Amino acid sequence: MELNLSYEEAFKELKLIETEISNEMVSVDVLAEKVKRASQLIQFCQTKLKATESEVNNIIKQMEKSAIREN
C-alpha cells in the first residue's frame, strides 16, 4: 500500500476518522469505507514507525562503532 502522506497527515486523518465514528457522525452507508481507510492509515503509520526505528537503530550502531574506533 502506497499512501502519499507524511506520518503526521496520516495520523491526523486517522484521529479525525476516530472522532467521527466515536461521535456517531458517520452514516451507516459510509462506515465500512471509513473503517477500511482507518485500517490503511494504521498500517501506513506502523510501517513508517518501524522504518524509522530501524533507521535510528542503524545510526546508533554506527555512532557506537565510531566511538569504539576513536578510543
CHARMM internal coordinates of N, CA and C (Angstrom, degrees):
IC EDIT
DIST 1 N 1 CA 1.4415
DIST 1 CA 1 C 1.5261
ANGL 1 N 1 CA 1 C 108.64
DIST 1 C 2 N 1.3059
ANGL 1 CA 1 C 2 N 116.21
DIHE 1 N 1 CA 1 C 2 N 125.03
DIST 2 N 2 CA 1.4553
ANGL 1 C 2 N 2 CA 120.87
DIHE 1 CA 1 C 2 N 2 CA -179.65
DIST 2 CA 2 C 1.5164
ANGL 2 N 2 CA 2 C 109.22
DIHE 1 C 2 N 2 CA 2 C -115.63
DIST 2 C 3 N 1.3127
ANGL 2 CA 2 C 3 N 116.20
DIHE 2 N 2 CA 2 C 3 N 108.05
DIST 3 N 3 CA 1.4550
ANGL 2 C 3 N 3 CA 121.20
DIHE 2 CA 2 C 3 N 3 CA 174.69
DIST 3 CA 3 C 1.5156
ANGL 3 N 3 CA 3 C 107.37
DIHE 2 C 3 N 3 CA 3 C -105.67
DIST 3 C 4 N 1.3049
ANGL 3 CA 3 C 4 N 115.83
DIHE 3 N 3 CA 3 C 4 N 134.89
DIST 4 N 4 CA 1.4575
ANGL 3 C 4 N 4 CA 120.44
DIHE 3 CA 3 C 4 N 4 CA -179.10
DIST 4 CA 4 C 1.5291
ANGL 4 N 4 CA 4 C 109.16
DIHE 3 C 4 N 4 CA 4 C -94.18
DIST 4 C 5 N 1.3224
ANGL 4 CA 4 C 5 N 114.99
DIHE 4 N 4 CA 4 C 5 N 65.48
DIST 5 N 5 CA 1.4580
ANGL 4 C 5 N 5 CA 122.53
DIHE 4 CA 4 C 5 N 5 CA -177.16
DIST 5 CA 5 C 1.5120
ANGL 5 N 5 CA 5 C 109.94
DIHE 4 C 5 N 5 CA 5 C -133.49
DIST 5 C 6 N 1.3042
ANGL 5 CA 5 C 6 N 115.80
DIHE 5 N 5 CA 5 C 6 N 158.90
DIST 6 N 6 CA 1.4591
ANGL 5 C 6 N 6 CA 119.23
DIHE 5 CA 5 C 6 N 6 CA 167.62
DIST 6 CA 6 C 1.5308
ANGL 6 N 6 CA 6 C 107.00
DIHE 5 C 6 N 6 CA 6 C -84.86
DIST 6 C 7 N 1.3085
ANGL 6 CA 6 C 7 N 115.96
DIHE 6 N 6 CA 6 C 7 N 166.21
DIST 7 N 7 CA 1.4635
ANGL 6 C 7 N 7 CA 120.35
DIHE 6 CA 6 C 7 N 7 CA 177.04
DIST 7 CA 7 C 1.5322
ANGL 7 N 7 CA 7 C 109.52
DIHE 6 C 7 N 7 CA 7 C -58.65
DIST 7 C 8 N 1.3307
ANGL 7 CA 7 C 8 N 115.65
DIHE 7 N 7 CA 7 C 8 N -44.08
DIST 8 N 8 CA 1.4537
ANGL 7 C 8 N 8 CA 120.69
DIHE 7 CA 7 C 8 N 8 CA -177.02
DIST 8 CA 8 C 1.5335
ANGL 8 N 8 CA 8 C 111.74
DIHE 7 C 8 N 8 CA 8 C -62.51
DIST 8 C 9 N 1.3315
ANGL 8 CA 8 C 9 N 116.57
DIHE 8 N 8 CA 8 C 9 N -41.36
DIST 9 N 9 CA 1.4695
ANGL 8 C 9 N 9 CA 120.10
DIHE 8 CA 8 C 9 N 9 CA 178.31
DIST 9 CA 9 C 1.5230
ANGL 9 N 9 CA 9 C 111.08
DIHE 8 C 9 N 9 CA 9 C -64.86
DIST 9 C 10 N 1.3224
ANGL 9 CA 9 C 10 N 116.00
DIHE 9 N 9 CA 9 C 10 N -43.31
DIST 10 N 10 CA 1.4610
ANGL 9 C 10 N 10 CA 120.60
DIHE 9 CA 9 C 10 N 10 CA -179.94
DIST 10 CA 10 C 1.5247
ANGL 10 N 10 CA 10 C 110.39
DIHE 9 C 10 N 10 CA 10 C -63.82
DIST 10 C 11 N 1.3199
ANGL 10 CA 10 C 11 N 116.93
DIHE 10 N 10 CA 10 C 11 N -44.00
DIST 11 N 11 CA 1.4594
ANGL 10 C 11 N 11 CA 120.94
DIHE 10 CA 10 C 11 N 11 CA -179.68
DIST 11 CA 11 C 1.5267
ANGL 11 N 11 CA 11 C 110.90
DIHE 10 C 11 N 11 CA 11 C -64.66
DIST 11 C 12 N 1.3346
ANGL 11 CA 11 C 12 N 116.70
DIHE 11 N 11 CA 11 C 12 N -40.48
DIST 12 N 12 CA 1.4587
ANGL 11 C 12 N 12 CA 121.02
DIHE 11 CA 11 C 12 N 12 CA 178.94
DIST 12 CA 12 C 1.5318
ANGL 12 N 12 CA 12 C 110.66
DIHE 11 C 12 N 12 CA 12 C -63.04
DIST 12 C 13 N 1.3252
ANGL 12 CA 12 C 13 N 116.53
DIHE 12 N 12 CA 12 C 13 N -43.64
DIST 13 N 13 CA 1.4649
ANGL 12 C 13 N 13 CA 120.05
DIHE 12 CA 12 C 13 N 13 CA 177.87
DIST 13 CA 13 C 1.5273
ANGL 13 N 13 CA 13 C 111.17
DIHE 12 C 13 N 13 CA 13 C -64.22
DIST 13 C 14 N 1.3231
ANGL 13 CA 13 C 14 N 115.98
DIHE 13 N 13 CA 13 C 14 N -40.23
DIST 14 N 14 CA 1.4548
ANGL 13 C 14 N 14 CA 120.81
DIHE 13 CA 13 C 14 N 14 CA 178.53
DIST 14 CA 14 C 1.5286
ANGL 14 N 14 CA 14 C 111.12
DIHE 13 C 14 N 14 CA 14 C -62.11
DIST 14 C 15 N 1.3268
ANGL 14 CA 14 C 15 N 117.11
DIHE 14 N 14 CA 14 C 15 N -43.16
DIST 15 N 15 CA 1.4694
ANGL 14 C 15 N 15 CA 120.92
DIHE 14 CA 14 C 15 N 15 CA 178.01
DIST 15 CA 15 C 1.5285
ANGL 15 N 15 CA 15 C 110.89
DIHE 14 C 15 N 15 CA 15 C -64.44
DIST 15 C 16 N 1.3227
ANGL 15 CA 15 C 16 N 117.44
DIHE 15 N 15 CA 15 C 16 N -36.88
DIST 16 N 16 CA 1.4556
ANGL 15 C 16 N 16 CA 121.10
DIHE 15 CA 15 C 16 N 16 CA 177.88
DIST 16 CA 16 C 1.5231
ANGL 16 N 16 CA 16 C 110.55
DIHE 15 C 16 N 16 CA 16 C -63.83
DIST 16 C 17 N 1.3113
ANGL 16 CA 16 C 17 N 116.81
DIHE 16 N 16 CA 16 C 17 N -44.80
DIST 17 N 17 CA 1.4676
ANGL 16 C 17 N 17 CA 120.99
DIHE 16 CA 16 C 17 N 17 CA 177.80
DIST 17 CA 17 C 1.5240
ANGL 17 N 17 CA 17 C 110.16
DIHE 16 C 17 N 17 CA 17 C -61.08
DIST 17 C 18 N 1.3136
ANGL 17 CA 17 C 18 N 116.02
DIHE 17 N 17 CA 17 C 18 N -43.82
DIST 18 N 18 CA 1.4736
ANGL 17 C 18 N 18 CA 120.64
DIHE 17 CA 17 C 18 N 18 CA 179.69
DIST 18 CA 18 C 1.5251
ANGL 18 N 18 CA 18 C 110.64
DIHE 17 C 18 N 18 CA 18 C -60.86
DIST 18 C 19 N 1.3193
ANGL 18 CA 18 C 19 N 116.72
DIHE 18 N 18 CA 18 C 19 N -42.58
DIST 19 N 19 CA 1.4676
ANGL 18 C 19 N 19 CA 120.98
DIHE 18 CA 18 C 19 N 19 CA 178.71
DIST 19 CA 19 C 1.5262
ANGL 19 N 19 CA 19 C 111.17
DIHE 18 C 19 N 19 CA 19 C -64.72
DIST 19 C 20 N 1.3248
ANGL 19 CA 19 C 20 N 115.94
DIHE 19 N 19 CA 19 C 20 N -44.77
DIST 20 N 20 CA 1.4681
ANGL 19 C 20 N 20 CA 120.18
DIHE 19 CA 19 C 20 N 20 CA -179.98
DIST 20 CA 20 C 1.5301
ANGL 20 N 20 CA 20 C 111.12
DIHE 19 C 20 N 20 CA 20 C -60.14
DIST 20 C 21 N 1.3315
ANGL 20 CA 20 C 21 N 115.94
DIHE 20 N 20 CA 20 C 21 N -44.21
DIST 21 N 21 CA 1.4665
ANGL 20 C 21 N 21 CA 119.74
DIHE 20 CA 20 C 21 N 21 CA -179.08
DIST 21 CA 21 C 1.5299
ANGL 21 N 21 CA 21 C 110.32
DIHE 20 C 21 N 21 CA 21 C -69.15
DIST 21 C 22 N 1.3293
ANGL 21 CA 21 C 22 N 116.24
DIHE 21 N 21 CA 21 C 22 N -43.91
DIST 22 N 22 CA 1.4688
ANGL 21 C 22 N 22 CA 120.08
DIHE 21 CA 21 C 22 N 22 CA -179.60
DIST 22 CA 22 C 1.5244
ANGL 22 N 22 CA 22 C 112.39
DIHE 21 C 22 N 22 CA 22 C -61.66
DIST 22 C 23 N 1.3180
ANGL 22 CA 22 C 23 N 116.02
DIHE 22 N 22 CA 22 C 23 N -37.35
DIST 23 N 23 CA 1.4688
ANGL 22 C 23 N 23 CA 120.79
DIHE 22 CA 22 C 23 N 23 CA -178.62
DIST 23 CA 23 C 1.5264
ANGL 23 N 23 CA 23 C 112.27
DIHE 22 C 23 N 23 CA 23 C -90.74
DIST 23 C 24 N 1.3164
ANGL 23 CA 23 C 24 N 115.31
DIHE 23 N 23 CA 23 C 24 N 11.30
DIST 24 N 24 CA 1.4632
ANGL 23 C 24 N 24 CA 122.03
DIHE 23 CA 23 C 24 N 24 CA 178.43
DIST 24 CA 24 C 1.5271
ANGL 24 N 24 CA 24 C 111.92
DIHE 23 C 24 N 24 CA 24 C 54.61
DIST 24 C 25 N 1.3257
ANGL 24 CA 24 C 25 N 115.80
DIHE 24 N 24 CA 24 C 25 N 39.18
DIST 25 N 25 CA 1.4552
ANGL 24 C 25 N 25 CA 121.68
DIHE 24 CA 24 C 25 N 25 CA 178.95
DIST 25 CA 25 C 1.5327
ANGL 25 N 25 CA 25 C 111.66
DIHE 24 C 25 N 25 CA 25 C -91.94
DIST 25 C 26 N 1.3263
ANGL 25 CA 25 C 26 N 117.24
DIHE 25 N 25 CA 25 C 26 N -0.21
DIST 26 N 26 CA 1.4560
ANGL 25 C 26 N 26 CA 122.20
DIHE 25 CA 25 C 26 N 26 CA -177.48
DIST 26 CA 26 C 1.5182
ANGL 26 N 26 CA 26 C 108.55
DIHE 25 C 26 N 26 CA 26 C -106.40
DIST 26 C 27 N 1.3083
ANGL 26 CA 26 C 27 N 115.23
DIHE 26 N 26 CA 26 C 27 N 127.12
DIST 27 N 27 CA 1.4587
ANGL 26 C 27 N 27 CA 118.48
DIHE 26 CA 26 C 27 N 27 CA 178.89
DIST 27 CA 27 C 1.5232
ANGL 27 N 27 CA 27 C 109.91
DIHE 26 C 27 N 27 CA 27 C -73.47
DIST 27 C 28 N 1.2868
ANGL 27 CA 27 C 28 N 115.73
DIHE 27 N 27 CA 27 C 28 N 157.81
DIST 28 N 28 CA 1.4675
ANGL 27 C 28 N 28 CA 121.79
DIHE 27 CA 27 C 28 N 28 CA 179.01
DIST 28 CA 28 C 1.5211
ANGL 28 N 28 CA 28 C 110.18
DIHE 27 C 28 N 28 CA 28 C -58.37
DIST 28 C 29 N 1.3195
ANGL 28 CA 28 C 29 N 116.51
DIHE 28 N 28 CA 28 C 29 N -32.18
DIST 29 N 29 CA 1.4574
ANGL 28 C 29 N 29 CA 121.29
DIHE 28 CA 28 C 29 N 29 CA -177.80
DIST 29 CA 29 C 1.5314
ANGL 29 N 29 CA 29 C 113.21
DIHE 28 C 29 N 29 CA 29 C -64.12
DIST 29 C 30 N 1.3272
ANGL 29 CA 29 C 30 N 117.70
DIHE 29 N 29 CA 29 C 30 N -28.45
DIST 30 N 30 CA 1.4668
ANGL 29 C 30 N 30 CA 120.23
DIHE 29 CA 29 C 30 N 30 CA -178.14
DIST 30 CA 30 C 1.5307
ANGL 30 N 30 CA 30 C 112.98
DIHE 29 C 30 N 30 CA 30 C -114.45
DIST 30 C 31 N 1.3069
ANGL 30 CA 30 C 31 N 116.98
DIHE 30 N 30 CA 30 C 31 N 2.00
DIST 31 N 31 CA 1.4628
ANGL 30 C 31 N 31 CA 120.27
DIHE 30 CA 30 C 31 N 31 CA -177.75
DIST 31 CA 31 C 1.5203
ANGL 31 N 31 CA 31 C 112.39
DIHE 30 C 31 N 31 CA 31 C -58.06
DIST 31 C 32 N 1.3244
ANGL 31 CA 31 C 32 N 117.98
DIHE 31 N 31 CA 31 C 32 N -48.33
DIST 32 N 32 CA 1.4716
ANGL 31 C 32 N 32 CA 121.00
DIHE 31 CA 31 C 32 N 32 CA -179.10
DIST 32 CA 32 C 1.5248
ANGL 32 N 32 CA 32 C 110.53
DIHE 31 C 32 N 32 CA 32 C -61.22
DIST 32 C 33 N 1.3183
ANGL 32 CA 32 C 33 N 116.35
DIHE 32 N 32 CA 32 C 33 N -38.00
DIST 33 N 33 CA 1.4640
ANGL 32 C 33 N 33 CA 121.70
DIHE 32 CA 32 C 33 N 33 CA 178.35
DIST 33 CA 33 C 1.5322
ANGL 33 N 33 CA 33 C 110.51
DIHE 32 C 33 N 33 CA 33 C -62.61
DIST 33 C 34 N 1.3213
ANGL 33 CA 33 C 34 N 117.03
DIHE 33 N 33 CA 33 C 34 N -44.77
DIST 34 N 34 CA 1.4705
ANGL 33 C 34 N 34 CA 122.01
DIHE 33 CA 33 C 34 N 34 CA 179.65
DIST 34 CA 34 C 1.5241
ANGL 34 N 34 CA 34 C 111.05
DIHE 33 C 34 N 34 CA 34 C -65.58
DIST 34 C 35 N 1.3312
ANGL 34 CA 34 C 35 N 116.84
DIHE 34 N 34 CA 34 C 35 N -41.53
DIST 35 N 35 CA 1.4669
ANGL 34 C 35 N 35 CA 120.52
DIHE 34 CA 34 C 35 N 35 CA 179.52
DIST 35 CA 35 C 1.5312
ANGL 35 N 35 CA 35 C 110.11
DIHE 34 C 35 N 35 CA 35 C -65.12
DIST 35 C 36 N 1.3325
ANGL 35 CA 35 C 36 N 116.79
DIHE 35 N 35 CA 35 C 36 N -39.85
DIST 36 N 36 CA 1.4683
ANGL 35 C 36 N 36 CA 120.60
DIHE 35 CA 35 C 36 N 36 CA 177.85
DIST 36 CA 36 C 1.5255
ANGL 36 N 36 CA 36 C 110.22
DIHE 35 C 36 N 36 CA 36 C -63.18
DIST 36 C 37 N 1.3234
ANGL 36 CA 36 C 37 N 117.05
DIHE 36 N 36 CA 36 C 37 N -43.86
DIST 37 N 37 CA 1.4648
ANGL 36 C 37 N 37 CA 120.84
DIHE 36 CA 36 C 37 N 37 CA 178.95
DIST 37 CA 37 C 1.5294
ANGL 37 N 37 CA 37 C 110.16
DIHE 36 C 37 N 37 CA 37 C -63.95
DIST 37 C 38 N 1.3158
ANGL 37 CA 37 C 38 N 117.01
DIHE 37 N 37 CA 37 C 38 N -42.06
DIST 38 N 38 CA 1.4649
ANGL 37 C 38 N 38 CA 120.96
DIHE 37 CA 37 C 38 N 38 CA 178.09
DIST 38 CA 38 C 1.5209
ANGL 38 N 38 CA 38 C 110.25
DIHE 37 C 38 N 38 CA 38 C -59.96
DIST 38 C 39 N 1.3150
ANGL 38 CA 38 C 39 N 117.37
DIHE 38 N 38 CA 38 C 39 N -41.31
DIST 39 N 39 CA 1.4606
ANGL 38 C 39 N 39 CA 121.70
DIHE 38 CA 38 C 39 N 39 CA 178.50
DIST 39 CA 39 C 1.5309
ANGL 39 N 39 CA 39 C 110.93
DIHE 38 C 39 N 39 CA 39 C -61.48
DIST 39 C 40 N 1.3191
ANGL 39 CA 39 C 40 N 116.44
DIHE 39 N 39 CA 39 C 40 N -42.35
DIST 40 N 40 CA 1.4695
ANGL 39 C 40 N 40 CA 120.91
DIHE 39 CA 39 C 40 N 40 CA 178.03
DIST 40 CA 40 C 1.5260
ANGL 40 N 40 CA 40 C 110.91
DIHE 39 C 40 N 40 CA 40 C -63.80
DIST 40 C 41 N 1.3154
ANGL 40 CA 40 C 41 N 115.99
DIHE 40 N 40 CA 40 C 41 N -42.54
DIST 41 N 41 CA 1.4635
ANGL 40 C 41 N 41 CA 120.45
DIHE 40 CA 40 C 41 N 41 CA -179.68
DIST 41 CA 41 C 1.5246
ANGL 41 N 41 CA 41 C 111.72
DIHE 40 C 41 N 41 CA 41 C -66.22
DIST 41 C 42 N 1.3218
ANGL 41 CA 41 C 42 N 116.73
DIHE 41 N 41 CA 41 C 42 N -39.68
DIST 42 N 42 CA 1.4665
ANGL 41 C 42 N 42 CA 120.56
DIHE 41 CA 41 C 42 N 42 CA 177.58
DIST 42 CA 42 C 1.5203
ANGL 42 N 42 CA 42 C 110.16
DIHE 41 C 42 N 42 CA 42 C -62.03
DIST 42 C 43 N 1.3122
ANGL 42 CA 42 C 43 N 116.83
DIHE 42 N 42 CA 42 C 43 N -46.18
DIST 43 N 43 CA 1.4694
ANGL 42 C 43 N 43 CA 120.75
DIHE 42 CA 42 C 43 N 43 CA 179.09
DIST 43 CA 43 C 1.5252
ANGL 43 N 43 CA 43 C 110.44
DIHE 42 C 43 N 43 CA 43 C -61.64
DIST 43 C 44 N 1.3241
ANGL 43 CA 43 C 44 N 117.17
DIHE 43 N 43 CA 43 C 44 N -43.23
DIST 44 N 44 CA 1.4636
ANGL 43 C 44 N 44 CA 122.32
DIHE 43 CA 43 C 44 N 44 CA 178.28
DIST 44 CA 44 C 1.5250
ANGL 44 N 44 CA 44 C 110.62
DIHE 43 C 44 N 44 CA 44 C -59.29
DIST 44 C 45 N 1.3358
ANGL 44 CA 44 C 45 N 117.03
DIHE 44 N 44 CA 44 C 45 N -47.97
DIST 45 N 45 CA 1.4642
ANGL 44 C 45 N 45 CA 121.45
DIHE 44 CA 44 C 45 N 45 CA -179.06
DIST 45 CA 45 C 1.5251
ANGL 45 N 45 CA 45 C 111.49
DIHE 44 C 45 N 45 CA 45 C -64.08
DIST 45 C 46 N 1.3214
ANGL 45 CA 45 C 46 N 116.97
DIHE 45 N 45 CA 45 C 46 N -42.13
DIST 46 N 46 CA 1.4733
ANGL 45 C 46 N 46 CA 120.27
DIHE 45 CA 45 C 46 N 46 CA 178.30
DIST 46 CA 46 C 1.5240
ANGL 46 N 46 CA 46 C 110.79
DIHE 45 C 46 N 46 CA 46 C -61.85
DIST 46 C 47 N 1.3159
ANGL 46 CA 46 C 47 N 117.07
DIHE 46 N 46 CA 46 C 47 N -42.70
DIST 47 N 47 CA 1.4659
ANGL 46 C 47 N 47 CA 121.29
DIHE 46 CA 46 C 47 N 47 CA 179.45
DIST 47 CA 47 C 1.5257
ANGL 47 N 47 CA 47 C 110.45
DIHE 46 C 47 N 47 CA 47 C -63.22
DIST 47 C 48 N 1.3407
ANGL 47 CA 47 C 48 N 116.98
DIHE 47 N 47 CA 47 C 48 N -43.99
DIST 48 N 48 CA 1.4637
ANGL 47 C 48 N 48 CA 121.27
DIHE 47 CA 47 C 48 N 48 CA 178.19
DIST 48 CA 48 C 1.5293
ANGL 48 N 48 CA 48 C 111.06
DIHE 47 C 48 N 48 CA 48 C -61.28
DIST 48 C 49 N 1.3330
ANGL 48 CA 48 C 49 N 116.38
DIHE 48 N 48 CA 48 C 49 N -44.24
DIST 49 N 49 CA 1.4662
ANGL 48 C 49 N 49 CA 120.05
DIHE 48 CA 48 C 49 N 49 CA -179.39
DIST 49 CA 49 C 1.5248
ANGL 49 N 49 CA 49 C 111.50
DIHE 48 C 49 N 49 CA 49 C -63.98
DIST 49 C 50 N 1.3317
ANGL 49 CA 49 C 50 N 116.94
DIHE 49 N 49 CA 49 C 50 N -42.44
DIST 50 N 50 CA 1.4681
ANGL 49 C 50 N 50 CA 120.40
DIHE 49 CA 49 C 50 N 50 CA 179.33
DIST 50 CA 50 C 1.5199
ANGL 50 N 50 CA 50 C 111.19
DIHE 49 C 50 N 50 CA 50 C -65.00
DIST 50 C 51 N 1.3270
ANGL 50 CA 50 C 51 N 117.27
DIHE 50 N 50 CA 50 C 51 N -40.40
DIST 51 N 51 CA 1.4597
ANGL 50 C 51 N 51 CA 121.12
DIHE 50 CA 50 C 51 N 51 CA 179.02
DIST 51 CA 51 C 1.5229
ANGL 51 N 51 CA 51 C 110.84
DIHE 50 C 51 N 51 CA 51 C -65.45
DIST 51 C 52 N 1.3198
ANGL 51 CA 51 C 52 N 116.01
DIHE 51 N 51 CA 51 C 52 N -41.54
DIST 52 N 52 CA 1.4641
ANGL 51 C 52 N 52 CA 120.46
DIHE 51 CA 51 C 52 N 52 CA 178.71
DIST 52 CA 52 C 1.5212
ANGL 52 N 52 CA 52 C 110.86
DIHE 51 C 52 N 52 CA 52 C -65.92
DIST 52 C 53 N 1.3210
ANGL 52 CA 52 C 53 N 117.02
DIHE 52 N 52 CA 52 C 53 N -42.00
DIST 53 N 53 CA 1.4612
ANGL 52 C 53 N 53 CA 120.97
DIHE 52 CA 52 C 53 N 53 CA 178.07
DIST 53 CA 53 C 1.5312
ANGL 53 N 53 CA 53 C 110.35
DIHE 52 C 53 N 53 CA 53 C -60.24
DIST 53 C 54 N 1.3096
ANGL 53 CA 53 C 54 N 116.69
DIHE 53 N 53 CA 53 C 54 N -44.60
DIST 54 N 54 CA 1.4599
ANGL 53 C 54 N 54 CA 121.41
DIHE 53 CA 53 C 54 N 54 CA 179.47
DIST 54 CA 54 C 1.5272
ANGL 54 N 54 CA 54 C 110.95
DIHE 53 C 54 N 54 CA 54 C -62.48
DIST 54 C 55 N 1.3195
ANGL 54 CA 54 C 55 N 116.52
DIHE 54 N 54 CA 54 C 55 N -43.87
DIST 55 N 55 CA 1.4596
ANGL 54 C 55 N 55 CA 120.79
DIHE 54 CA 54 C 55 N 55 CA 179.97
DIST 55 CA 55 C 1.5269
ANGL 55 N 55 CA 55 C 111.24
DIHE 54 C 55 N 55 CA 55 C -63.76
DIST 55 C 56 N 1.3291
ANGL 55 CA 55 C 56 N 116.64
DIHE 55 N 55 CA 55 C 56 N -44.06
DIST 56 N 56 CA 1.4666
ANGL 55 C 56 N 56 CA 120.84
DIHE 55 CA 55 C 56 N 56 CA 179.03
DIST 56 CA 56 C 1.5308
ANGL 56 N 56 CA 56 C 110.27
DIHE 55 C 56 N 56 CA 56 C -63.04
DIST 56 C 57 N 1.3325
ANGL 56 CA 56 C 57 N 117.38
DIHE 56 N 56 CA 56 C 57 N -43.09
DIST 57 N 57 CA 1.4652
ANGL 56 C 57 N 57 CA 120.71
DIHE 56 CA 56 C 57 N 57 CA 178.46
DIST 57 CA 57 C 1.5185
ANGL 57 N 57 CA 57 C 111.08
DIHE 56 C 57 N 57 CA 57 C -61.17
DIST 57 C 58 N 1.3306
ANGL 57 CA 57 C 58 N 117.54
DIHE 57 N 57 CA 57 C 58 N -40.27
DIST 58 N 58 CA 1.4697
ANGL 57 C 58 N 58 CA 120.90
DIHE 57 CA 57 C 58 N 58 CA 177.88
DIST 58 CA 58 C 1.5196
ANGL 58 N 58 CA 58 C 111.18
DIHE 57 C 58 N 58 CA 58 C -64.34
DIST 58 C 59 N 1.3155
ANGL 58 CA 58 C 59 N 117.13
DIHE 58 N 58 CA 58 C 59 N -40.63
DIST 59 N 59 CA 1.4655
ANGL 58 C 59 N 59 CA 120.60
DIHE 58 CA 58 C 59 N 59 CA 178.36
DIST 59 CA 59 C 1.5212
ANGL 59 N 59 CA 59 C 110.28
DIHE 58 C 59 N 59 CA 59 C -64.25
DIST 59 C 60 N 1.3211
ANGL 59 CA 59 C 60 N 117.13
DIHE 59 N 59 CA 59 C 60 N -42.46
DIST 60 N 60 CA 1.4701
ANGL 59 C 60 N 60 CA 120.93
DIHE 59 CA 59 C 60 N 60 CA 179.15
DIST 60 CA 60 C 1.5249
ANGL 60 N 60 CA 60 C 110.30
DIHE 59 C 60 N 60 CA 60 C -62.83
DIST 60 C 61 N 1.3286
ANGL 60 CA 60 C 61 N 117.24
DIHE 60 N 60 CA 60 C 61 N -43.12
DIST 61 N 61 CA 1.4685
ANGL 60 C 61 N 61 CA 120.52
DIHE 60 CA 60 C 61 N 61 CA 177.95
DIST 61 CA 61 C 1.5178
ANGL 61 N 61 CA 61 C 111.06
DIHE 60 C 61 N 61 CA 61 C -60.56
DIST 61 C 62 N 1.3259
ANGL 61 CA 61 C 62 N 117.02
DIHE 61 N 61 CA 61 C 62 N -42.70
DIST 62 N 62 CA 1.4628
ANGL 61 C 62 N 62 CA 120.57
DIHE 61 CA 61 C 62 N 62 CA 178.96
DIST 62 CA 62 C 1.5215
ANGL 62 N 62 CA 62 C 110.84
DIHE 61 C 62 N 62 CA 62 C -63.81
DIST 62 C 63 N 1.3234
ANGL 62 CA 62 C 63 N 116.87
DIHE 62 N 62 CA 62 C 63 N -39.68
DIST 63 N 63 CA 1.4587
ANGL 62 C 63 N 63 CA 120.84
DIHE 62 CA 62 C 63 N 63 CA 178.46
DIST 63 CA 63 C 1.5254
ANGL 63 N 63 CA 63 C 110.62
DIHE 62 C 63 N 63 CA 63 C -65.26
DIST 63 C 64 N 1.3409
ANGL 63 CA 63 C 64 N 116.66
DIHE 63 N 63 CA 63 C 64 N -40.73
DIST 64 N 64 CA 1.4663
ANGL 63 C 64 N 64 CA 120.37
DIHE 63 CA 63 C 64 N 64 CA 179.02
DIST 64 CA 64 C 1.5194
ANGL 64 N 64 CA 64 C 110.69
DIHE 63 C 64 N 64 CA 64 C -64.85
DIST 64 C 65 N 1.3281
ANGL 64 CA 64 C 65 N 117.67
DIHE 64 N 64 CA 64 C 65 N -43.14
DIST 65 N 65 CA 1.4687
ANGL 64 C 65 N 65 CA 121.37
DIHE 64 CA 64 C 65 N 65 CA 178.20
DIST 65 CA 65 C 1.5213
ANGL 65 N 65 CA 65 C 110.12
DIHE 64 C 65 N 65 CA 65 C -62.28
DIST 65 C 66 N 1.3009
ANGL 65 CA 65 C 66 N 116.79
DIHE 65 N 65 CA 65 C 66 N -40.66
DIST 66 N 66 CA 1.4575
ANGL 65 C 66 N 66 CA 121.53
DIHE 65 CA 65 C 66 N 66 CA 178.93
DIST 66 CA 66 C 1.5212
ANGL 66 N 66 CA 66 C 111.17
DIHE 65 C 66 N 66 CA 66 C -64.10
DIST 66 C 67 N 1.3246
ANGL 66 CA 66 C 67 N 116.59
DIHE 66 N 66 CA 66 C 67 N -41.07
DIST 67 N 67 CA 1.4642
ANGL 66 C 67 N 67 CA 121.55
DIHE 66 CA 66 C 67 N 67 CA 179.54
DIST 67 CA 67 C 1.5107
ANGL 67 N 67 CA 67 C 111.45
DIHE 66 C 67 N 67 CA 67 C -66.41
DIST 67 C 68 N 1.3483
ANGL 67 CA 67 C 68 N 116.94
DIHE 67 N 67 CA 67 C 68 N -37.40
DIST 68 N 68 CA 1.4631
ANGL 67 C 68 N 68 CA 120.84
DIHE 67 CA 67 C 68 N 68 CA 179.15
DIST 68 CA 68 C 1.5229
ANGL 68 N 68 CA 68 C 109.88
DIHE 67 C 68 N 68 CA 68 C -67.14
DIST 68 C 69 N 1.3224
ANGL 68 CA 68 C 69 N 117.99
DIHE 68 N 68 CA 68 C 69 N -41.68
DIST 69 N 69 CA 1.4691
ANGL 68 C 69 N 69 CA 121.90
DIHE 68 CA 68 C 69 N 69 CA 179.65
DIST 69 CA 69 C 1.5346
ANGL 69 N 69 CA 69 C 111.72
DIHE 68 C 69 N 69 CA 69 C -64.48
DIST 69 C 70 N 1.3193
ANGL 69 CA 69 C 70 N 116.79
DIHE 69 N 69 CA 69 C 70 N -33.03
DIST 70 N 70 CA 1.4553
ANGL 69 C 70 N 70 CA 120.91
DIHE 69 CA 69 C 70 N 70 CA -178.91
DIST 70 CA 70 C 1.5216
ANGL 70 N 70 CA 70 C 111.81
DIHE 69 C 70 N 70 CA 70 C -73.87
DIST 70 C 71 N 1.3256
ANGL 70 CA 70 C 71 N 118.25
DIHE 70 N 70 CA 70 C 71 N -22.57
DIST 71 N 71 CA 1.4725
ANGL 70 C 71 N 71 CA 121.58
DIHE 70 CA 70 C 71 N 71 CA -178.88
DIST 71 CA 71 C 1.4626
ANGL 71 N 71 CA 71 C 110.40
DIHE 70 C 71 N 71 CA 71 C -90.50
END
COOR INIT
IC SEED 1 N 1 CA 1 C
IC BUILD
